[in-house]
Amino acid sequence: MDPVTQSIVERGDLAHLALFLWASSSSGLLVWALRELAASNRRFNDFVNELARLNALFKERE
């Protein structure tokens, strides 16, 4: 075990270690979810722009 984990185990602060690990993983998942949401919004925006371009192309043909 690394020294930080060893000192936490020796002092009996396993609850603090568990809380820290939970908070760290939750924060990591939040960052990942926000990054994926931003990417999804960019893809949707690209899709809408392509639809607008296609509509403009078909209007020019009429």
Secondary structure, DSSP 8 states (H G I E B T S, - for coil): --HHHHHHHHHT-HHHHHHHHHHHHHHHHHHHHHHHHHHHHHHHHHHHHHHHHHHHHHHHH-
